[in-house]
Amino acid sequence: MTRVKICGITEFEDARDAALLGADAIGLNFHPKSPRYIDPSRASKILEKIPPFVTTVGVFVNHPDPQNLEDFALSLGLHAVQLHGNETPDYCSMIQRVKVIKVFKVDSNFRVDSLRNHGSGTFLLDSCAPGTGATFNWNLVYGANAFGSIIIAGGLTSDNVSEVVTTLH
């Protein structure tokens, strides 16, 4: 099954439009250094108006305390946390009450077996330049779905998305 997540939501209108146009999930970025950072109080106002069938994901980078992160996510009503930093398998395993999406940047050194036993059953595989529309060599991630659910990001277009799906399956 193919699902769509729109990330970088900072305005209610964008979240509403994404939901109305069929997005399965929206992402809100809580990393203060991101140009798409959203203040938690603003995020809360957006999230309280989102239909329950839309999965809400918080994006974080190297948050120091997994329990604090989990409590924060639950207080906002997030369904999942997307971890973009150097979070270890142990760190990911400590988060139990919301879904964990662990991000891996794919370059020529990426090995699919690095997903093994990572403490997350869902992985987002992206280029080394997230948020730029850059793609990566999708053949490098062949077989990744043996280790969990896979989300591909980076440079997806209507012209190449079927190639990605075919490569993964």
N, CA, C and O of each residue as an XYZ file, in Angstrom:
676
protein
N       0.833     -1.172      0.000
C       0.000      0.000      0.000
C       0.886      1.247      0.000
O       1.874      1.314      0.732
N       0.534      2.209     -0.807
C       1.254      3.468     -0.866
C       0.497      4.513     -0.064
O      -0.714      4.678     -0.211
N       1.235      5.214      0.785
C       0.642      6.282      1.601
C       1.428      7.563      1.359
O       2.582      7.522      0.935
N       0.803      8.690      1.629
C       1.431      9.990      1.391
C       1.504     10.770      2.700
O       0.519     10.883      3.428
N       2.709     11.315      2.987
C       2.900     12.192      4.146
C       3.444     13.525      3.641
O       4.417     13.566      2.887
N       2.812     14.596      4.059
C       3.272     15.941      3.724
C       3.964     16.499      4.963
O       3.358     16.620      6.028
N       5.243     16.835      4.808
C       6.018     17.292      5.957
C       6.270     18.798      5.865
O       6.116     19.404      4.804
N       6.653     19.377      6.980
C       6.970     20.797      7.018
C       5.754     21.684      7.196
O       5.784     22.862      6.840
N       4.684     21.129      7.745
C       3.459     21.900      7.968
C       3.714     22.966      9.042
O       4.194     22.658     10.133
N       3.389     24.213      8.721
C       3.522     25.298      9.698
C       2.249     26.134      9.813
O       2.135     26.978     10.702
N       1.305     25.903      8.924
C       0.057     26.665      8.920
C      -1.129     25.710      8.902
O      -1.070     24.654      8.272
N      -2.204     26.076      9.591
C      -3.397     25.238      9.611
C      -3.937     25.010      8.202
O      -4.346     23.899      7.868
N      -3.940     26.054      7.377
C      -4.493     25.930      6.024
C      -3.765     24.855      5.225
O      -4.391     24.128      4.454
N      -2.458     24.748      5.400
C      -1.691     23.713      4.697
C      -2.060     22.324      5.203
O      -2.192     21.385      4.418
N      -2.225     22.199      6.510
C      -2.623     20.911      7.092
C      -4.011     20.519      6.608
O      -4.244     19.375      6.218
N      -4.924     21.475      6.636
C      -6.294     21.214      6.176
C      -6.303     20.808      4.705
O      -6.956     19.832      4.334
N      -5.582     21.550      3.867
C      -5.546     21.240      2.441
C      -4.923     19.878      2.186
O      -5.403     19.124      1.340
N      -3.859     19.557      2.912
C      -3.230     18.240      2.755
C      -4.232     17.138      3.066
O      -4.327     16.154      2.332
N      -4.978     17.302      4.152
C      -5.980     16.296      4.530
C      -7.084     16.204      3.486
O      -7.485     15.106      3.102
N      -7.574     17.347      3.027
C      -8.654     17.354      2.033
C      -8.225     16.748      0.702
O      -9.040     16.169     -0.015
N      -6.945     16.884      0.377
C      -6.439     16.339     -0.880
C      -6.009     14.879     -0.765
O      -5.532     14.290     -1.735
N      -6.180     14.294      0.428
C      -5.950     12.860      0.571
C      -4.661     12.441      1.234
O      -4.342     11.251      1.243
N      -3.903     13.372      1.792
C      -2.682     12.969      2.499
C      -3.053     12.064      3.665
O      -4.024     12.316      4.379
N      -2.274     11.018      3.845
C      -2.501     10.085      4.947
C      -1.890     10.592      6.242
O      -2.337     10.236      7.332
N      -0.860     11.431      6.114
C      -0.132     11.898      7.295
C       0.422     13.292      7.033
O       0.650     13.694      5.892
N       0.629     14.014      8.131
C       1.308     15.307      8.053
C       2.448     15.309      9.063
O       2.370     14.662     10.107
N       3.502     16.041      8.737
C       4.646     16.148      9.628
C       4.866     17.579     10.075
O       4.772     18.517      9.283
N       5.160     17.730     11.359
C       5.459     19.035     11.945
C       6.865     18.970     12.528
O       7.200     18.037     13.258
N       7.681     19.960     12.203
C       9.094     19.922     12.557
C       9.350     20.692     13.852
O       9.118     21.899     13.933
N       9.831     19.972     14.855
C      10.108     20.571     16.165
C      11.605     20.767     16.410
O      12.027     20.964     17.549
N      12.404     20.713     15.348
C      13.838     20.970     15.480
C      14.064     22.478     15.316
O      13.852     23.017     14.230
N      14.493     23.164     16.388
C      14.584     24.633     16.356
C      15.446     25.199     15.231
O      15.229     26.339     14.820
N      16.405     24.448     14.725
C      17.280     24.967     13.674
C      16.686     24.811     12.273
O      17.269     25.283     11.298
N      15.546     24.160     12.170
C      14.931     23.946     10.861
C      14.203     25.200     10.385
O      13.576     25.892     11.187
N      14.280     25.497      9.093
C      13.493     26.620      8.569
C      11.985     26.343      8.633
O      11.178     27.263      8.506
N      11.613     25.086      8.827
C      10.199     24.711      8.933
C       9.798     24.417     10.383
O       8.787     23.762     10.633
N      10.597     24.906     11.328
C      10.296     24.724     12.750
C       8.934     25.321     13.069
O       8.561     26.376     12.556
N       8.194     24.617     13.933
C       6.917     25.137     14.404
C       6.914     25.139     15.928
O       7.291     24.155     16.565
N       6.491     26.240     16.489
C       6.383     26.379     17.934
C       5.320     25.403     18.450
O       4.271     25.253     17.825
N       5.579     24.738     19.584
C       4.612     23.761     20.108
C       3.208     24.317     20.326
O       2.230     23.611     20.079
N       3.084     25.567     20.782
C       1.734     26.105     21.011
C       0.993     26.298     19.688
O      -0.214     26.069     19.607
N       1.704     26.711     18.677
C       1.096     26.843     17.340
C       0.740     25.470     16.786
O      -0.325     25.287     16.197
N       1.634     24.510     16.979
C       1.374     23.143     16.516
C       0.128     22.580     17.179
O      -0.686     21.925     16.528
N      -0.019     22.833     18.458
C      -1.174     22.334     19.203
C      -2.482     22.835     18.596
O      -3.449     22.083     18.483
N      -2.506     24.102     18.208
C      -3.715     24.683     17.607
C      -4.031     24.037     16.258
O      -5.199     23.868     15.905
N      -3.001     23.682     15.514
C      -3.210     23.001     14.231
C      -3.693     21.576     14.471
O      -4.656     21.123     13.852
N      -3.018     20.879     15.372
C      -3.310     19.462     15.596
C      -4.712     19.219     16.140
O      -5.320     18.190     15.846
N      -5.229     20.154     16.930
C      -6.564     19.934     17.498
C      -7.661     20.001     16.436
O      -8.789     19.575     16.687
N      -7.343     20.528     15.259
C      -8.339     20.652     14.189
C      -8.170     19.613     13.077
O      -8.950     19.595     12.125
N      -7.164     18.757     13.194
C      -6.889     17.774     12.144
C      -7.828     16.577     12.301
O      -8.029     16.098     13.417
N      -8.407     16.088     11.198
C      -9.286     14.919     11.296
C      -8.540     13.713     11.870
O      -7.342     13.557     11.632
N      -9.232     12.868     12.616
C      -8.570     11.740     13.279
C      -7.984     10.701     12.319
O      -7.128      9.913     12.721
N      -8.426     10.687     11.070
C      -7.897      9.710     10.117
C      -6.548     10.128      9.536
O      -5.930      9.352      8.808
N      -6.083     11.334      9.841
C      -4.779     11.802      9.372
C      -3.751     11.537     10.468
O      -3.892     12.021     11.591
N      -2.722     10.770     10.137
C      -1.648     10.475     11.082
C      -0.783     11.720     11.253
O      -0.390     12.357     10.275
N      -0.494     12.057     12.506
C       0.322     13.236     12.786
C       1.692     12.800     13.302
O       1.805     11.969     14.203
N       2.725     13.387     12.700
C       4.106     12.990     12.976
C       4.907     14.215     13.400
O       4.852     15.256     12.744
N       5.647     14.090     14.490
C       6.556     15.141     14.931
C       7.973     14.795     14.515
O       8.424     13.665     14.707
N       8.672     15.761     13.948
C      10.046     15.566     13.488
C      10.996     16.143     14.538
O      10.852     17.288     14.966
N      11.977     15.319     14.944
C      12.924     15.697     15.999
C      14.339     15.305     15.586
O      14.537     14.372     14.807
N      15.322     16.032     16.121
C      16.729     15.742     15.851
C      17.490     15.721     17.167
O      17.595     16.743     17.845
N      18.017     14.563     17.526
C      18.879     14.406     18.706
C      18.279     14.992     19.984
O      18.970     15.662     20.752
N      17.019     14.742     20.201
C      16.389     15.174     21.456
C      17.089     14.432     22.595
O      17.258     13.216     22.506
N      17.501     15.121     23.662
C      18.344     14.478     24.675
C      17.671     13.398     25.522
O      18.360     12.521     26.041
N      16.360     13.436     25.674
C      15.693     12.531     26.612
C      14.502     11.844     25.944
O      13.502     12.499     25.648
N      14.595     10.538     25.704
C      13.499      9.852     25.009
C      12.175      9.881     25.762
O      11.117      9.949     25.138
N      12.214      9.830     27.100
C      10.961      9.867     27.867
C      10.308     11.237     27.757
O       9.091     11.339     27.602
N      11.114     12.288     27.838
C      10.602     13.646     27.676
C      10.029     13.839     26.275
O       8.976     14.456     26.110
N      10.709     13.321     25.285
C      10.237     13.395     23.900
C       8.888     12.695     23.753
O       7.961     13.226     23.142
N       8.798     11.504     24.318
C       7.554     10.738     24.249
C       6.414     11.483     24.953
O       5.308     11.567     24.418
N       6.675     12.017     26.134
C       5.658     12.780     26.866
C       5.206     14.002     26.064
O       4.015     14.309     26.003
N       6.160     14.687     25.455
C       5.849     15.853     24.626
C       4.952     15.451     23.460
O       3.946     16.106     23.188
N       5.321     14.379     22.777
C       4.532     13.906     21.630
C       3.110     13.560     22.050
O       2.150     13.923     21.370
N       2.978     12.863     23.160
C       1.648     12.488     23.648
C       0.833     13.710     24.063
O      -0.378     13.755     23.844
N       1.490     14.696     24.659
C       0.758     15.898     25.094
C       0.169     16.655     23.907
O      -0.854     17.326     24.044
N       0.808     16.552     22.747
C       0.297     17.207     21.545
C      -0.672     16.317     20.766
O      -1.357     16.781     19.855
N      -0.722     15.037     21.133
C      -1.580     14.113     20.393
C      -0.943     13.579     19.125
O      -1.645     13.142     18.212
N       0.390     13.611     19.058
C       1.083     13.059     17.890
C       0.957     11.541     17.879
O       0.954     10.901     18.930
N       0.854     10.978     16.694
C       0.797      9.524     16.549
C       2.194      8.906     16.458
O       2.391      7.746     16.822
N       3.161      9.690     15.970
C       4.499      9.147     15.744
C       5.544     10.241     15.899
O       5.254     11.432     15.781
N       6.781      9.796     16.168
C       7.934     10.687     16.170
C       8.891     10.208     15.090
O       9.166      9.014     14.968
N       9.389     11.152     14.314
C      10.336     10.860     13.242
C      11.689     11.383     13.701
O      11.861     12.586     13.899
N      12.649     10.479     13.871
C      13.936     10.819     14.479
C      15.007     10.960     13.410
O      15.370      9.982     12.755
N      15.515     12.181     13.232
C      16.466     12.496     12.164
C      17.905     12.583     12.632
O      18.780     12.916     11.833
N      18.182     12.300     13.884
C      19.534     12.485     14.391
C      20.313     11.194     14.494
O      20.155     10.278     13.687
N      21.158     11.144     15.510
C      22.025      9.986     15.745
C      21.459      9.083     16.831
O      22.212      8.516     17.623
N      20.142      8.946     16.872
C      19.499      8.140     17.908
C      19.901      6.672     17.762
O      19.858      6.102     16.671
N      20.287      6.086     18.873
C      20.738      4.693     18.895
C      19.541      3.742     18.953
O      18.416      4.166     19.217
N      19.791      2.454     18.704
C      18.712      1.473     18.878
C      18.128      1.505     20.288
O      16.913      1.401     20.454
N      18.981      1.646     21.308
C      18.485      1.702     22.689
C      17.577      2.912     22.898
O      16.526      2.802     23.529
N      17.979      4.053     22.375
C      17.170      5.268     22.480
C      15.795      5.021     21.858
O      14.770      5.306     22.477
N      15.776      4.492     20.639
C      14.510      4.239     19.939
C      13.637      3.259     20.712
O      12.416      3.411     20.753
N      14.255      2.261     21.321
C      13.506      1.248     22.074
C      12.853      1.804     23.329
O      11.870      1.245     23.815
N      13.387      2.897     23.860
C      12.816      3.493     25.073
C      11.492      4.200     24.802
O      10.736      4.478     25.733
N      11.212      4.487     23.555
C       9.957      5.162     23.197
C       8.941      4.077     22.869
O       9.053      3.397     21.850
N       7.959      3.923     23.735
C       7.009      2.813     23.625
C       5.578      3.235     23.297
O       4.818      2.451     22.727
N       5.207      4.456     23.650
C       3.787      4.829     23.575
C       3.397      5.576     22.303
O       2.216      5.847     22.085
N       4.357      5.905     21.475
C       4.088      6.452     20.143
C       4.974      5.704     19.161
O       6.017      5.167     19.533
N       4.554      5.674     17.927
C       5.324      4.996     16.885
C       6.625      5.757     16.632
O       6.653      6.987     16.659
N       7.693      5.014     16.390
C       8.992      5.606     16.083
C       9.309      5.364     14.608
O       9.258      4.234     14.122
N       9.635      6.440     13.918
C      10.114      6.367     12.538
C      11.562      6.832     12.577
O      11.826      8.016     12.786
N      12.497      5.918     12.377
C      13.921      6.275     12.419
C      14.398      6.581     11.008
O      14.179      5.798     10.084
N      15.049      7.721     10.851
C      15.524      8.166      9.547
C      16.961      7.705      9.323
O      17.814      7.810     10.204
N      17.202      7.196      8.127
C      18.554      6.852      7.690
C      18.840      7.610      6.404
O      18.025      7.620      5.482
N      20.000      8.243      6.350
C      20.424      8.927      5.128
C      21.179      7.914      4.272
O      22.095      7.238      4.741
N      20.776      7.828      3.019
C      21.317      6.807      2.128
C      22.360      7.422      1.202
O      22.079      8.350      0.444
N      23.568      6.879      1.287
C      24.620      7.214      0.336
C      25.292      5.915     -0.080
O      24.796      4.838      0.251
N      26.388      5.988     -0.787
C      27.029      4.771     -1.300
C      27.533      3.856     -0.189
O      27.795      2.681     -0.444
N      27.676      4.359      1.031
C      28.120      3.537      2.161
C      26.970      2.873      2.915
O      27.210      2.071      3.816
N      25.722      3.196      2.559
C      24.562      2.644      3.261
C      24.479      1.138      3.048
O      24.666      0.640      1.938
N      24.194      0.424      4.131
C      23.986     -1.024      4.075
C      22.627     -1.331      4.677
O      22.316     -0.897      5.787
N      21.820     -2.079      3.940
C      20.463     -2.403      4.382
C      20.467     -3.062      5.750
O      19.570     -2.808      6.553
N      21.453     -3.901      6.035
C      21.455     -4.599      7.325
C      21.694     -3.651      8.509
O      21.612     -4.082      9.659
N      21.989     -2.366      8.248
C      22.100     -1.402      9.350
C      20.738     -1.153     10.003
O      20.669     -0.589     11.096
N      19.657     -1.570      9.340
C      18.312     -1.423      9.900
C      17.996     -2.517     10.913
O      17.083     -2.373     11.726
N      18.748     -3.602     10.863
C      18.495     -4.752     11.739
C      18.590     -4.337     13.211
O      19.536     -3.664     13.619
N      17.608     -4.745     13.983
C      17.609     -4.529     15.439
C      17.819     -3.072     15.835
O      18.546     -2.790     16.787
N      17.205     -2.162     15.131
C      17.416     -0.757     15.447
C      16.416     -0.194     16.444
O      16.486      0.992     16.766
N      15.501     -0.991     16.936
C      14.568     -0.484     17.936
C      13.391      0.258     17.338
O      12.630      0.907     18.056
N      13.239      0.168     16.040
C      12.107      0.797     15.359
C      11.652     -0.151     14.272
O      12.473     -0.774     13.599
N      10.363     -0.261     14.100
C       9.850     -1.111     13.026
C       9.538     -0.336     11.771
O       9.072     -0.903     10.783
N       9.796      0.979     11.804
C       9.517      1.823     10.645
C      10.731      2.702     10.379
O      11.274      3.332     11.286
N      11.143      2.731      9.118
C      12.340      3.470      8.729
C      12.026      4.404      7.573
O      11.344      4.023      6.621
N      12.526      5.627      7.663
C      12.432      6.571      6.566
C      13.817      6.666      5.949
O      14.786      7.009      6.626
N      13.904      6.362      4.672
C      15.176      6.390      3.960
C      15.177      7.613      3.055
O      14.282      7.790      2.229
N      16.197      8.456      3.220
C      16.230      9.742      2.529
C      17.616      9.964      1.951
O      18.565      9.253      2.281
N      17.716     10.959      1.084
C      19.023     11.335      0.558
C      19.829     11.996      1.675
O      19.308     12.255      2.760
N      21.077     12.258      1.401
C      21.929     12.912      2.403
C      21.666     14.412      2.486
O      22.276     15.112      3.294
N      20.761     14.899      1.653
C      20.385     16.316      1.679
C      18.871     16.421      1.837
O      18.177     16.828      0.906
N      18.348     16.051      3.030
C      16.895     16.057      3.235
C      16.274     17.428      2.981
O      16.871     18.464      3.276
N      15.074     17.408      2.432
C      14.337     18.636      2.205
C      14.733     19.400      0.956
O      14.228     20.496      0.713
N      15.641     18.828      0.154
C      16.110     19.527     -1.047
C      15.522     18.972     -2.331
O      15.689     19.565     -3.397
N      14.837     17.842     -2.242
C      14.326     17.198     -3.452
C      15.350     16.298     -4.119
O      15.094     15.750     -5.191
N      16.521     16.141     -3.485
C      17.547     15.263     -4.044
C      17.139     13.802     -3.871
O      16.573     13.424     -2.845
N      17.428     12.993     -4.877
C      17.144     11.560     -4.806
C      18.407     10.819     -4.379
O      19.470     11.414     -4.204
N      18.261      9.500     -4.215
C      19.415      8.643     -3.965
C      19.252      7.394     -4.813
O      18.202      7.184     -5.422
N      20.277      6.572     -4.854
C      20.237      5.333     -5.634
C      19.332      4.337     -4.923
O      19.733      3.723     -3.935
N      18.114      4.176     -5.424
C      17.127      3.327     -4.764
C      17.529      1.858     -4.747
O      17.028      1.095     -3.921
N      18.412      1.455     -5.629
C      18.878      0.060     -5.611
C      19.634     -0.264     -4.327
O      19.718     -1.429     -3.937
N      20.185      0.754     -3.668
C      20.918      0.532     -2.420
C      20.017      0.079     -1.284
O      20.504     -0.470     -0.296
N      18.705      0.299     -1.406
C      17.789     -0.056     -0.318
C      16.951     -1.291     -0.647
O      16.009     -1.614      0.076
N      17.291     -1.975     -1.730
C      16.565     -3.201     -2.076
C      16.659     -4.180     -0.898
O      17.742     -4.416     -0.364
N      15.536     -4.733     -0.508
C      15.495     -5.679      0.603
C      15.282     -5.037      1.960
O      15.181     -5.741      2.964
N      15.212     -3.713      2.010
C      15.042     -3.022      3.296
C      13.746     -3.413      3.984
O      13.680     -3.431      5.213
N      12.717     -3.725      3.211
C      11.422     -4.049      3.821
C      11.448     -5.352      4.599
O      10.461     -5.691      5.252
N      12.535     -6.086      4.552
C      12.677     -7.282      5.391
C      12.854     -6.898      6.861
O      12.663     -7.731      7.747
N      13.218     -5.643      7.124
C      13.498     -5.196      8.487
C      12.394     -4.335      9.088
O      12.485     -3.933     10.248
N      11.360     -4.049      8.316
C      10.250     -3.252      8.829
C       9.561     -2.490      7.723
O       9.807     -2.716      6.538
N       8.699     -1.588      8.128
C       8.000     -0.736      7.165
C       8.966      0.333      6.668
O       9.733      0.907      7.440
N       8.912      0.588      5.372
C       9.849      1.524      4.760
C       9.103      2.718      4.183
O       8.086      2.573      3.504
N       9.632      3.895      4.469
C       9.148      5.140      3.884
C      10.307      5.706      3.074
O      11.419      5.843      3.584
N      10.047      6.031      1.822
C      11.077      6.633      0.980
C      10.791      8.125      0.869
O       9.648      8.527      0.650
N      11.815      8.935      1.017
C      11.693     10.386      0.877
C      12.808     10.872     -0.034
O      13.794     10.172     -0.264
N      12.639     12.050     -0.534
C      13.700     12.665     -1.311
C      13.480     12.607     -2.801
O      13.723     11.578     -3.431
N      13.029     13.689     -3.363
C      12.946     13.823     -4.807
C      11.875     12.996     -5.487
O      11.958     12.750     -6.690
N      10.879     12.567     -4.746
C       9.819     11.770     -5.366
C       8.923     12.659     -6.225
O       8.501     13.738     -5.810
N       8.651     12.175     -7.423
C       7.774     12.885     -8.355
C       6.828     11.885     -8.995
O       6.983     10.675     -8.834
N       5.853     12.400     -9.716
C       4.935     11.505    -10.426
C       5.678     10.701    -11.488
O       5.193      9.652    -11.912
N       6.839     11.169    -11.921
C       7.612     10.457    -12.938
C       8.438      9.305    -12.382
O       8.750      8.369    -13.117
N       8.802      9.350    -11.097
C       9.709      8.313    -10.589
C       9.154      7.466     -9.453
O       9.786      6.481     -9.071
N       8.001      7.812     -8.903
C       7.516      7.093     -7.724
C       7.236      5.620     -8.021
O       7.461      4.774     -7.155
N       6.755      5.295     -9.209
C       6.493      3.880     -9.511
C       7.795      3.086     -9.569
O       7.814      1.907     -9.214
N       8.868      3.708    -10.005
C      10.175      3.037    -10.027
C      10.634      2.693     -8.607
O      11.181      1.616     -8.369
N      10.410      3.607     -7.679
C      10.784      3.370     -6.284
C       9.996      2.192     -5.725
O      10.568      1.294     -5.108
N       8.694      2.196     -5.939
C       7.841      1.119     -5.428
C       8.269     -0.217     -6.023
O       8.351     -1.214     -5.305
N       8.541     -0.250     -7.315
C       8.981     -1.485     -7.972
C      10.314     -1.960     -7.404
O      10.496     -3.156     -7.177
N      11.237     -1.047     -7.175
C      12.552     -1.408     -6.635
C      12.431     -2.028     -5.249
O      13.119     -3.000     -4.939
N      11.559     -1.468     -4.415
C      11.413     -1.982     -3.054
C      10.664     -3.297     -3.000
O      10.873     -4.087     -2.079
N       9.814     -3.544     -3.948
C       9.038     -4.782     -3.924
C       9.604     -5.731     -4.936
O       9.101     -6.844     -5.088
